[in-house]
Amino acid sequence: MSQPRAEYPRPQFVRAGWVNLNGEWQFEIDRPDSGWERKVHERELAQRITVPFAPETQLSGIEDVDFMEAVWYRTTVTIPADWSGKDAVLHFQAVDHDATVWVNGVEVVRHRGGFTPFSANLSQTAKPGEEATIVVRARDSRYGAQARGKQSQLYANHACLYTRTTGIWQTVWLEAVPTVHLGRPRITPDVAGSSFHLAVPVSANKPGWKVRATLSDADGEVATQEVRADLDLAPRLTLQVPADRVRLWDTTDPHLYDVRLELIDADGNVVDTADSYAGLRSVSINGQAILINGKHVFQRLVLDQGYWPESLMTAPTDEALVRDIELSIAAGFNGARLHQKVFEERFLYHADRLGYLVWGEFGDWGSGVGDTGDNNQQPTASYVGQWLEAVERDYSHPSIIGWCPLNETHQLLHDRITQLDDVTRAMFLATKAADTTRPVLDSSGYSHRVPETDVWDSHNYEQDPVEFAKQMAGLADGAPYGNSGGREGRPISQPYAGQPYFCSEFGGIWWNPEAAAAASGNSADSWGYGQRVADEEAFYTRFAGLVDALLDNPLMFGYCYTQLTDVFQEENGIYRFDRSNKLDVPRVQAVQTRQAAYEKD
């Protein structure tokens, strides 16, 4: 059997020496989370699981969808002997939700958060040529505020909430790293200056050492710079692109430059080498317009939730990630809102290659803690840390054109500053501090709690195109549609202040061609927004009416249609859950790809 998900997991910072640890691991479910007391970490485990697929999935070989307070993993690997003189670093791309890792009986790392990578240097626990026994405990409680995304806190799937993901769900791997080494760079494109600015962390500032960066394209070297590495924690370099080698990244020409990074010691020896890439692309705001490379590019986005029937949040193959982007483009979309999930980084790599626009989002759902009156949303401080890990991981991807830390944090505004207010502002300001190059939407839909948010939006699932057009027409008068729902007329958002605006969720047209014609109302087996269309022709009529209302609005910079595929019971996708066609895709594409009023001079 071939190794699952064998491709390199971090394509924007590549080193030659690595070992993929996906495959069969020992495994046990620890439903009451008593394993530490029972010393599970000191013994062999009873079951077998295929990593990196979560135990709820078919591809894991476990397929247990009940609640698991904790799960345990165990495997033994040999650190390659030819890594002598280097440190072995153990990487986990994502483990849901609270992870503790032991190697040869020694705790090496703890991490909270189910969407972002973490690592441990094994230099003190396993040398090259030695065995390393890796034990992982992942805790994933059903209770309390926790960033879960679309994972159901009830046993069964319901409405727009789906089967849970517990434990390891992305690639586990080892990397050979020099004792003094490069860190992952921040690559900032500068279209106005025809250059790239690089900040390259180094693990130690050694006297006489240097960092060198080289930019290349298909015709060879474009630019190179070398700077001292003994003065700054993150040496900075600028790679100037000559006028005749400038080629911008956009949806029609997603050009990528290669970037090679080298760490050079005092004797001129190259100690560490890593390969990356970059796209020369800008994002700016002019009034109510978001511009890409200074141009009005209408963002025809689709809501992509990144679930698969056999593997849930983990793509079954790397090709499946590519396929989703291709299916989206075929239907007329030029990008996606990556919804309630920090996607695998390889998705962003393919988006970079294919010229696909992306809004990065955090899987924040799960902060609701029941009926606590006006304080029903209680995200914790860990939300800020987890989100900053995601922004740092993805900072250099040109396909990402905006950030959205939160989604539908529905809570009334009142005369007290709440925990939700604090965390929303913290996530907004942290994002702005971490990245000055992209707009930040404080919370998509519902509670805009930061008055100076860069972008304002709404979610509108009105199914009547005429009524939908009326509701969206207020933008021309400075009074765009906003989500409400407050008791006694009390607001849930700060007022609109003239920001760029888009309808970031609409449509969700409920259509299942196999459903009985007489079926009506929501059910456990089929769910969607509003009244299900009577037949396929009615779908096209409704879809065109809703899309036209937004394409015809000259102040609307984009939209996001719900959604790319059906997901379990939520049957409002352009494609079925298994990615097969359920609509005439060229007809869907034709509706979307006419010129938008926003794009006209």
LUMMAR-76039 format. One record per residue (C-alpha): x, y, z. Coordinates in Angstrom, 2 decimals, decimal comma. Example, Ala and Ser with C-alpha at 12.3 -4.5 7.8 and 13.67 -1.06 7.14 Angstrom:
BEGIN
PT    east   north      up
PT   12,30   -4,50    7,80
PT   13,67   -1,06    7,14
***
This chain:
BEGIN
PT    east   north      up
PT    0,00    0,00    0,00
PT    1,40    3,42   -0,92
PT    2,06    5,94    1,83
PT   -0,89    8,28    2,38
PT   -0,32   11,97    1,76
PT    3,34   11,42    0,87
PT    3,93   14,88   -0,65
PT    6,06   17,56    1,07
PT    3,77   19,30    3,57
PT    5,38   22,77    3,70
PT    5,90   23,77    0,05
PT    6,89   27,39    0,70
PT    9,89   26,49    2,88
PT   11,53   23,32    1,57
PT   14,62   21,52    2,84
PT   16,07   18,43    1,21
PT   16,40   16,23    4,28
PT   13,04   14,96    5,52
PT   11,09   11,79    6,29
PT    7,30   11,44    6,04
PT    5,89    9,56    9,06
PT    2,37    9,03    7,71
PT    1,10    5,47    7,66
PT    0,23    2,90   10,30
PT    0,59    3,95   13,95
PT   -0,56    2,27   17,15
PT   -3,73    3,85   18,50
PT   -6,24    3,79   21,36
PT   -9,38    5,74   22,18
PT   -9,41    7,12   25,72
PT  -13,03    8,25   26,09
PT  -12,86    9,42   29,74
PT   -9,32   10,87   29,40
PT   -7,91    8,65   32,14
PT   -4,99    7,34   30,08
PT   -2,27    9,24   31,91
PT   -3,39    7,77   35,23
PT   -3,48    4,31   33,63
PT    0,03    4,89   32,20
PT   -1,08    4,37   28,61
PT    1,95    6,40   27,52
PT    4,27    3,69   28,87
PT    2,94    0,71   26,90
PT    2,01   -0,58   23,45
PT   -1,42    0,42   22,14
PT   -4,12   -2,05   21,11
PT   -5,43   -0,64   17,81
PT   -3,92    0,49   14,52
PT   -4,73    3,71   12,65
PT   -3,66    5,19    9,34
PT   -2,14    8,63    9,96
PT   -2,90   11,40    8,98
PT   -6,61   10,53    8,89
PT   -8,69   11,23   12,00
PT  -10,25    8,24   13,80
PT  -13,74    9,38   12,79
PT  -12,89    8,84    9,11
PT  -13,18    5,84    6,86
PT   -9,61    6,22    5,62
PT   -8,22    6,00    9,16
PT   -9,41    2,42    9,48
PT  -11,17    3,27   12,77
PT  -14,37    5,09   11,69
PT  -15,63    5,79   15,22
PT  -17,82    8,91   15,27
PT  -18,67    8,99   18,97
PT  -17,14   11,53   21,35
PT  -13,55   10,94   22,42
PT  -12,21   13,06   25,26
PT   -8,72   11,85   24,38
PT   -6,90    9,60   21,92
PT   -3,38    8,13   22,01
PT   -0,87    7,41   19,23
PT    2,44    5,55   19,29
PT    5,11    4,73   16,72
PT    8,84    4,04   16,65
PT   11,11    5,44   13,94
PT   14,84    5,49   13,36
PT   16,45    8,88   12,87
PT   18,44    8,57    9,60
PT   22,10    7,95   10,35
PT   23,17   10,24    7,52
PT   21,70   13,19    9,45
PT   24,81   13,16   11,62
PT   25,74   16,68   12,67
PT   22,17   17,89   12,32
PT   19,17   18,02   14,60
PT   16,03   16,02   13,91
PT   12,90   18,17   14,18
PT    9,53   16,46   14,60
PT    6,68   18,31   12,87
PT    2,91   17,97   13,28
PT    0,97   19,93   10,68
PT   -2,26   19,79   12,70
PT   -3,60   17,88   15,72
PT   -7,08   18,53   17,10
PT   -7,15   19,88   19,75
PT   -4,78   19,86   22,78
PT   -1,68   17,79   22,06
PT    1,14   16,52   24,25
PT    4,07   14,67   22,66
PT    6,64   12,43   24,32
PT    9,74   11,04   22,60
PT   11,60    8,19   24,31
PT    9,60    8,93   27,46
PT   10,48   12,62   27,57
PT    7,83   15,29   26,99
PT    9,04   17,40   24,06
PT    6,12   19,70   23,19
PT    2,59   20,76   24,08
PT    0,26   22,60   21,73
PT   -3,29   23,91   21,87
PT   -5,28   24,42   18,68
PT   -6,57   22,05   16,04
PT   -5,62   23,93   12,89
PT   -1,96   24,99   13,06
PT    1,44   23,28   12,97
PT    3,90   22,79   15,81
PT    7,25   21,07   16,17
PT    9,85   19,77   18,59
PT   13,63   19,64   18,24
PT   14,75   16,11   19,20
PT   18,45   16,87   19,68
PT   18,24   16,07   23,41
PT   16,13   12,92   23,04
PT   17,09   11,09   19,82
PT   20,31   11,39   17,82
PT   20,85   10,37   14,17
PT   21,00    6,58   13,92
PT   18,95    6,13   17,11
PT   15,36    5,00   17,56
PT   12,69    7,46   18,61
PT    9,46    6,20   20,16
PT    6,85    8,90   19,64
PT    3,74    9,00   21,84
PT    0,97   11,55   21,28
PT   -2,06   12,31   23,41
PT   -4,70   14,52   21,83
PT   -7,50   15,88   23,99
PT  -10,70   17,05   22,29
PT  -13,41   17,83   24,81
PT  -17,04   18,13   23,86
PT  -17,53   20,88   26,42
PT  -16,42   24,47   26,90
PT  -15,28   27,20   24,56
PT  -12,97   25,75   21,93
PT  -12,20   26,66   18,33
PT  -13,99   23,82   16,53
PT  -15,09   25,25   13,20
PT  -17,98   23,19   11,80
PT  -17,55   20,22   14,15
PT  -20,82   19,25   15,81
PT  -21,10   19,32   19,59
PT  -24,07   16,97   19,34
PT  -23,60   13,31   18,54
PT  -25,26   13,56   15,13
PT  -24,66   15,93   12,26
PT  -27,29   18,65   12,04
PT  -27,98   21,81   10,00
PT  -24,53   23,11    8,95
PT  -22,51   21,20   11,56
PT  -20,67   18,02   10,72
PT  -18,81   14,97   12,01
PT  -15,96   15,81   14,36
PT  -12,21   15,52   13,76
PT  -10,11   14,30   16,68
PT   -6,35   13,92   16,93
PT   -3,83   13,88   14,11
PT   -5,37   15,03   10,83
PT   -2,44   16,38    8,85
PT    1,01   15,06    7,97
PT    3,58   14,11   10,62
PT    7,20   14,34    9,51
PT   10,86   14,59   10,50
PT   13,26   17,20    9,16
PT   17,06   17,42    9,28
PT   18,04   20,92   10,42
PT   21,55   22,30   11,11
PT   22,13   23,34   14,71
PT   22,36   26,95   13,51
PT   19,71   27,33   10,85
PT   17,32   29,52    8,91
PT   13,80   30,14   10,09
PT   10,82   30,44    7,82
PT   10,99   33,77    5,97
PT    8,34   36,45    5,66
PT    8,21   37,45    2,01
PT    6,45   40,75    1,35
PT    5,78   41,75   -2,27
PT    6,25   45,42   -3,16
PT    4,57   46,09   -6,49
PT    5,16   49,85   -6,33
PT    8,86   49,27   -5,78
PT    9,16   46,24   -8,10
PT   10,78   44,24   -5,32
PT   10,41   41,68   -2,58
PT   11,26   42,37    1,06
PT   12,40   39,37    3,06
PT   12,74   38,94    6,81
PT   14,71   35,74    7,44
PT   14,99   34,58   11,07
PT   18,14   32,77   12,13
PT   18,40   30,51   15,18
PT   21,62   32,20   16,36
PT   23,59   35,30   15,39
PT   27,10   33,96   14,74
PT   29,96   36,44   14,10
PT   30,86   36,67   10,42
PT   27,84   34,70    9,20
PT   25,61   35,89    6,35
PT   22,23   35,24    4,78
PT   21,90   35,19    1,00
PT   18,67   35,26   -0,99
PT   18,40   34,64   -4,73
PT   15,33   35,33   -6,86
PT   14,89   33,41  -10,11
PT   12,39   32,91  -12,90
PT   12,24   30,64  -15,92
PT   15,06   32,60  -17,55
PT   17,43   32,27  -14,61
PT   18,62   34,53  -11,81
PT   16,70   37,78  -11,42
PT   18,26   39,28   -8,28
PT   20,41   38,36   -5,30
PT   21,40   40,00   -2,04
PT   23,62   39,01    0,87
PT   23,48   40,59    4,34
PT   25,13   40,05    7,71
PT   23,43   37,52    9,94
PT   25,19   38,48   13,18
PT   23,31   41,68   14,03
PT   19,57   41,05   13,77
PT   17,33   38,24   14,92
PT   15,71   38,34   11,48
PT   18,07   39,79    8,85
PT   16,25   41,78    6,16
PT   16,94   41,69    2,46
PT   15,42   43,40   -0,57
PT   15,38   41,67   -3,95
PT   14,94   44,28   -6,67
PT   13,28   43,04   -9,86
PT   14,55   44,72  -13,05
PT   11,82   46,32  -15,18
PT   12,19   43,74  -17,94
PT   11,73   40,86  -15,45
PT    8,66   42,24  -13,64
PT    5,67   39,93  -13,96
PT    2,76   40,40  -11,61
PT    0,78   37,60   -9,99
PT   -2,95   37,67  -10,72
PT   -5,86   35,39  -11,57
PT   -5,03   35,37  -15,29
PT   -1,25   35,00  -14,92
PT   -0,30   33,48  -11,55
PT    3,42   33,96  -12,03
PT    5,67   32,75   -9,22
PT    9,36   33,52   -8,74
PT   11,64   30,96   -7,13
PT   13,47   32,06   -3,98
PT   16,57   30,29   -2,62
PT   17,77   31,07    0,89
PT   21,25   30,24    2,15
PT   22,96   30,62    5,53
PT   26,71   31,11    5,10
PT   29,29   30,72    7,86
PT   32,36   32,89    8,49
PT   34,49   30,67    6,21
PT   32,08   31,01    3,28
PT   30,50   27,57    3,65
PT   26,77   27,18    3,00
PT   25,44   25,77    6,28
PT   21,72   25,73    5,54
PT   19,65   25,96    2,35
PT   15,90   26,26    1,86
PT   13,76   26,87   -1,21
PT   10,68   29,06   -1,39
PT    8,70   31,06   -3,94
PT    6,88   34,39   -4,14
PT    4,29   36,25   -6,17
PT    4,48   39,98   -6,95
PT    0,97   41,10   -6,01
PT   -0,58   44,05   -4,18
PT   -3,85   44,61   -2,33
PT   -5,08   48,14   -1,67
PT   -8,21   50,05   -0,67
PT   -9,58   53,15   -2,40
PT  -12,86   54,27   -0,87
PT  -15,24   51,34   -1,19
PT  -12,99   49,47   -3,61
PT  -10,54   46,67   -2,87
PT   -7,96   46,68   -5,65
PT   -5,62   43,89   -6,72
PT   -2,50   45,23   -8,42
PT   -4,35   48,56   -8,61
PT   -7,25   47,08  -10,59
PT  -10,95   46,51   -9,90
PT  -11,07   42,71   -9,81
PT  -14,56   41,50   -8,86
PT  -14,15   38,69   -6,35
PT  -16,43   35,84   -7,42
PT  -15,85   33,73   -4,33
PT  -17,32   30,45   -3,24
PT  -17,68   29,18    0,32
PT  -15,35   26,19    0,60
PT  -15,55   24,15    3,79
PT  -12,94   21,56    2,87
PT  -14,70   18,33    3,84
PT  -14,61   14,95    2,07
PT  -16,95   11,97    2,71
PT  -14,16    9,49    3,35
PT  -11,69   11,73    5,19
PT  -13,54   14,75    6,66
PT  -11,20   17,76    7,05
PT   -8,20   15,94    5,58
PT   -8,04   15,81    1,81
PT   -7,82   12,15    0,77
PT   -5,02   13,00   -1,68
PT   -3,07   16,04   -2,79
PT   -4,86   15,77   -6,12
PT   -8,17   16,28   -4,29
PT   -7,00   19,73   -3,19
PT   -6,19   20,64   -6,79
PT   -9,49   19,21   -7,97
PT  -11,54   21,44   -5,69
PT   -9,87   24,56   -7,09
PT  -10,38   23,31  -10,64
PT  -14,05   22,56   -9,97
PT  -14,53   26,03   -8,54
PT  -12,91   27,74  -11,53
PT  -14,93   25,60  -13,92
PT  -18,12   26,92  -12,27
PT  -17,03   30,54  -12,78
PT  -15,51   31,38   -9,40
PT  -12,09   33,04   -9,13
PT  -11,53   32,40   -5,46
PT  -12,88   31,15   -2,15
PT  -13,62   32,00    1,40
PT  -11,93   29,12    3,22
PT  -14,71   28,72    5,71
PT  -14,40   27,85    9,41
PT  -11,14   25,99    8,92
PT   -7,46   26,76    8,45
PT   -6,83   24,74    5,31
PT   -3,83   22,51    4,72
PT   -0,97   24,62    3,47
PT   -0,74   22,64    0,26
PT   -4,17   24,00   -0,71
PT   -2,65   27,48   -0,62
PT    0,33   26,27   -2,65
PT   -2,04   25,11   -5,38
PT   -4,06   28,34   -5,11
PT   -0,80   30,23   -5,61
PT    0,00   28,17   -8,71
PT   -3,48   28,42  -10,21
PT   -4,22   32,10   -9,58
PT   -7,03   31,50   -7,10
PT   -8,00   34,26   -4,66
PT   -8,38   33,26   -1,02
PT   -9,68   34,82    2,18
PT   -8,02   33,11    5,13
PT  -10,35   32,38    8,05
PT  -10,13   30,84   11,49
PT  -12,42   28,01   12,61
PT  -13,73   30,02   15,54
PT  -17,15   28,40   16,01
PT  -17,31   26,72   19,38
PT  -17,04   29,84   21,55
PT  -20,76   29,77   22,35
PT  -21,23   28,53   25,91
PT  -24,98   28,23   26,17
PT  -27,62   30,56   27,48
PT  -25,61   33,27   29,22
PT  -27,76   36,19   28,15
PT  -25,88   38,97   26,45
PT  -22,54   37,17   26,90
PT  -23,24   34,00   24,95
PT  -19,95   34,16   23,00
PT  -16,85   33,60   25,14
PT  -13,79   32,96   22,97
PT  -10,65   32,49   25,04
PT   -7,22   34,09   24,84
PT   -6,01   30,98   23,02
PT   -8,05   32,04   20,00
PT   -5,64   34,93   19,50
PT   -2,56   32,74   19,75
PT   -3,94   30,06   17,45
PT   -4,97   32,66   14,85
PT   -1,54   34,32   14,91
PT    0,03   30,93   14,24
PT   -2,16   30,64   11,14
PT   -1,31   34,15    9,92
PT    2,40   33,51   10,43
PT    2,24   30,19    8,56
PT    0,43   31,68    5,58
PT    1,80   35,24    5,44
PT    3,86   34,77    2,26
PT    1,18   33,13    0,07
PT    0,17   35,53   -2,74
PT   -3,22   33,87   -3,17
PT   -4,36   35,17    0,24
PT   -5,82   38,64   -0,28
PT   -7,63   39,14    3,04
PT   -8,01   37,84    6,58
PT  -11,16   36,99    8,53
PT  -10,43   35,98   12,15
PT  -14,06   35,41   13,20
PT  -17,40   34,41   11,69
PT  -20,99   35,04   12,80
PT  -20,20   35,88   16,41
PT  -23,84   36,69   17,13
PT  -24,13   38,65   20,35
PT  -25,98   41,81   21,32
PT  -24,19   45,11   21,78
PT  -24,86   46,73   25,15
PT  -23,27   49,12   27,63
PT  -20,59   46,71   28,85
PT  -17,37   45,58   27,18
PT  -17,59   41,80   27,01
PT  -15,14   38,98   26,51
PT  -16,23   38,79   22,86
PT  -15,45   42,51   22,44
PT  -12,00   42,02   23,95
PT  -11,10   38,98   21,87
PT  -12,53   40,41   18,64
PT  -10,48   43,58   19,04
PT   -7,41   41,56   20,04
PT   -7,68   39,34   16,97
PT   -8,24   42,33   14,69
PT   -5,31   44,33   16,09
PT   -3,05   41,28   16,20
PT   -3,80   40,58   12,55
PT   -3,14   44,20   11,59
PT    0,15   44,13   13,52
PT    1,21   40,82   11,99
PT    0,32   41,81    8,42
PT    0,12   45,39    7,14
PT   -0,35   44,28    3,53
PT   -3,87   42,80    3,55
PT   -7,32   44,00    4,64
PT   -8,81   42,51    7,79
PT  -12,51   41,77    8,29
PT  -13,14   41,69   12,03
PT  -15,99   39,18   11,92
PT  -17,83   37,98    8,86
PT  -21,56   38,61    9,18
PT  -23,46   39,62   12,30
PT  -21,28   41,21   14,98
PT  -18,96   43,85   13,51
PT  -17,59   44,97   16,86
PT  -14,55   46,91   15,58
PT  -15,70   50,25   14,12
PT  -12,51   50,68   12,07
PT  -12,61   47,22   10,49
PT  -11,14   47,39    6,97
PT  -14,10   45,61    5,38
PT  -17,82   45,36    6,16
PT  -20,01   42,51    5,01
PT  -23,26   40,67    5,53
PT  -24,72   37,19    5,19
PT  -28,03   37,19    3,35
PT  -29,86   33,99    2,47
PT  -32,98   35,64    1,11
PT  -34,13   33,30   -1,66
PT  -36,39   35,65   -3,63
PT  -34,13   37,49   -6,13
PT  -36,39   40,54   -6,25
PT  -36,44   40,95   -2,48
PT  -32,72   40,15   -2,30
PT  -31,94   42,93   -4,81
PT  -33,98   45,41   -2,76
PT  -32,15   44,46    0,42
PT  -28,72   44,82   -1,18
PT  -29,50   48,14   -2,91
PT  -28,94   50,26    0,21
PT  -25,18   50,33   -0,34
PT  -25,66   53,21   -2,80
PT  -27,09   55,34    0,02
PT  -24,42   54,38    2,56
PT  -26,82   52,06    4,34
PT  -25,97   48,54    3,19
PT  -27,78   45,46    4,34
PT  -26,54   44,34    7,75
PT  -27,37   41,31    9,81
PT  -29,74   41,95   12,67
PT  -31,46   39,71   15,15
PT  -31,11   41,70   18,34
PT  -33,92   41,57   20,89
PT  -36,13   44,63   21,16
PT  -34,38   46,23   18,23
PT  -30,97   46,23   19,94
PT  -28,03   46,11   17,51
PT  -25,45   43,38   17,18
PT  -22,97   45,37   15,05
PT  -21,26   48,72   15,12
PT  -22,64   50,96   12,33
PT  -21,32   50,91    8,79
PT  -18,63   53,55    8,24
PT  -18,14   53,57    4,47
PT  -15,78   50,60    4,17
PT  -15,51   48,30    1,15
PT  -18,53   46,01    1,29
PT  -19,49   42,61   -0,02
PT  -22,12   39,98    0,56
PT  -19,88   37,27    1,97
PT  -22,57   34,58    2,19
PT  -25,62   34,28   -0,05
PT  -27,44   31,71   -2,11
PT  -27,23   28,37   -0,37
PT  -29,89   27,19   -2,80
PT  -31,24   23,90   -1,51
PT  -31,30   21,37   -4,29
PT  -31,11   17,60   -4,25
PT  -32,18   16,16   -7,61
PT  -32,73   12,72   -6,05
PT  -35,09   13,99   -3,36
PT  -38,77   13,22   -3,69
PT  -40,62   16,03   -5,45
PT  -43,05   16,25   -2,57
PT  -40,38   16,65    0,08
PT  -40,52   19,90    1,98
PT  -39,14   21,38    5,15
PT  -35,83   20,61    6,82
PT  -34,99   17,07    7,81
PT  -32,06   15,17    9,22
PT  -31,27   13,84    5,76
PT  -31,42   17,05    3,79
PT  -30,98   20,67    4,77
PT  -30,55   23,99    3,01
PT  -31,49   27,65    3,13
PT  -35,08   28,65    2,53
PT  -37,51   26,78    0,32
PT  -36,04   24,03   -1,83
PT  -36,33   24,79   -5,54
PT  -38,92   22,68   -7,36
PT  -36,61   21,53  -10,14
PT  -33,25   22,17  -11,73
PT  -34,56   24,89  -14,03
PT  -35,83   26,75  -10,99
PT  -32,33   26,55   -9,55
PT  -30,82   28,35  -12,55
PT  -33,51   31,04  -12,43
PT  -32,98   31,70   -8,74
PT  -29,18   31,50   -9,01
PT  -29,06   33,99  -11,88
PT  -31,39   36,41  -10,10
PT  -29,34   36,41   -6,91
PT  -26,00   36,71   -8,70
PT  -27,25   39,45  -11,02
PT  -28,28   41,60   -8,05
PT  -24,65   41,65   -6,89
PT  -22,93   41,80  -10,28
PT  -25,04   44,84  -11,17
PT  -24,06   46,78   -8,04
PT  -21,10   49,06   -8,93
PT  -20,10   49,47   -5,25
PT  -20,02   45,74   -4,48
PT  -16,39   44,50   -4,74
PT  -17,35   40,83   -4,64
PT  -19,52   38,09   -3,24
PT  -19,25   34,63   -1,75
PT  -21,78   31,99   -2,83
PT  -22,71   29,15   -0,49
PT  -21,24   26,69   -1,41
PT  -18,82   24,63   -3,53
PT  -20,08   21,16   -2,60
PT  -22,78   19,53   -0,56
PT  -21,46   18,58    2,87
PT  -23,29   15,68    4,48
PT  -26,92   16,79    5,01
PT  -26,28   20,35    3,81
PT  -27,32   20,00    0,18
PT  -26,73   23,45   -1,28
PT  -23,51   22,90   -3,21
PT  -22,74   23,43   -6,86
PT  -21,37   19,87   -6,77
PT  -22,34   16,79   -4,78
PT  -20,33   15,83   -1,70
PT  -18,38   13,29   -3,75
PT  -17,53   16,10   -6,23
PT  -19,68   14,67   -9,02
PT  -21,87   17,00  -11,08
PT  -25,44   17,69  -10,04
PT  -25,85   20,81  -12,23
PT  -25,00   22,01  -15,72
PT  -21,68   23,56  -14,68
PT  -21,11   25,61  -17,89
PT  -24,51   27,17  -17,32
PT  -23,53   28,14  -13,78
PT  -20,27   29,55  -15,09
PT  -22,02   31,65  -17,75
PT  -24,11   33,40  -15,10
PT  -21,07   34,45  -13,12
PT  -18,49   35,37  -15,71
PT  -20,19   38,31  -17,39
PT  -18,61   41,66  -16,56
PT  -19,54   43,06  -13,16
PT  -20,53   46,71  -12,79
PT  -17,59   47,03  -10,36
PT  -15,18   46,09  -13,17
PT  -16,35   48,74  -15,61
PT  -14,29   51,91  -16,05
***
